[in-house]
Amino acid sequence: MKNYKKVISIIFVLAANFAFACEACKLQQPKLTQGFTHGGGPDSKWDWLIIAVIAVITVYTLIYSLKYLIKPGETDKNHIKHSILN
């Protein structure tokens, strides 16, 4: 379990370095997302709900895709997942 946390931390740090907004976009953002996203900010509470749901789905998908890629749990040596690991 520790390896998964390290991998996720490294991915988050690398992604954060490329995700910062430019100066023009910082002026258009609300305080919460100022400096982190490009373009105009969310206009309503529904936008925030959609963003939160998408973020949860993305993190969930990332965790499980890494989990099953690193340790697929298949015991058959001819299983297709082992061709990726070897």
N, C-alpha and C positions, 0 to 999 in steps of 0.2 A: 504494500500500500504506500510505502514511503516513496517508491520510485515514481508512482503516478503523480504524487504531489510535486515532486521535483520537476517532472516533465511539464506539468501544467503551469508551474511558476515560471519556468524558462520561456514557454510560449507566450505567457501573459506579458512578461517584461519585454520580449522582442516586439510583440504587437503594439505595446504602448509607445515604443520609440517612434513608430511610423504613423501613429494615429492622431497626433496633435494637430490642432487647427491652425490655419494661417491668421494673420492679424485682422483681416477684414471679417472673417467668420467669427472671431472671438467677440466682436462688437454686436453681432446679431443673436448670440446665444443667451439663454437664461443662465442664471448664476450656477445652477447645478451642473450643467454640461459645458460651461464656458471654458474654452481652451481644449476640449477633447474631441469635438465633432466639427465637421464642415457643413456649411449651408445654414439656413435658418433653423431655428429651434422648433420643437413641437408646439402646435397651436392650441391643443385642447387636452383635457385629461384622458380622452380616448387614445390619443397619440402616445401618451406615457404608458398606458396599459398595453398597447400593441408592442411598444419597445420592450417592456418588461417580459412579456410572453415570448417574444422572439429571442431575447437574451437567455432566458431559462432553457428554451429548446436548443439553442446553439451550444450552451455549456454542457447540457445533458448529452447531446449527440457527440460532442468532442470527447468527453470523458469515456463514454462507452466505446467509441471507435478506437481510441488509444488502448483501452483495456483489452478489447478483443483482438487487436492487432499484436500487442505485446505478449499476451498470454491467452491464446485462443481456447484452451481447455480441451482440445481434441487430442485423443491418444493415438489415433491411427497415423502412422508415419507417412502414408500416401495421401492424406487429406490436403486439399488445395491451399489451406491456410499456411501449411508448413513450407510451401514453395516460396511464399513471401518472406518468411523468417530466415530461410536458408539462402 
